[in-house]
């Protein structure tokens, strides 16, 4: 083991766990899957976590190249993610489903849609998690540290999956009223996080615009 590797392992896990926030995904997941069967809800959880894992792997390995190739910045990603996150939080604040199944939409399409957006992206794999994965991978000097980044992503995603699969039991324990209260509280928190994402990305963009105008 390289010197400092235990510290890097701790840094990678805590950073990703904080940004993904597995516990915070439970109210969102349960609200979106409340009208689905248990099998369909589990399918949503597995697919969302799989998509989020692949996305984080992709951004960790090639995020810097993708951003340079398309001439986009992490700040732009934060702004867009913040807007989407804010919309999700606003629906949660009103204790309503983030996305309601349409009458002419079959369950399969609905499951696929909500598993991808907003559950996988940006709820589980948001701008913060993407940014952290990119930064950690680029800071990893040795191949052991690069493996640690991928390992940390896998562990955090597995924990997230366990939280989602047990989400209905947790919500049933607190009851319907407790679920609505919890959803409103989490909605407020999600909106606050969204504002932080939005302005943390918008501030550098505006600074560049003003500096170029001088």
Order of alpha helices (4+ residues) and beta strands (2+ residues): alpha-alpha-alpha-alpha-alpha-alpha-alpha-alpha
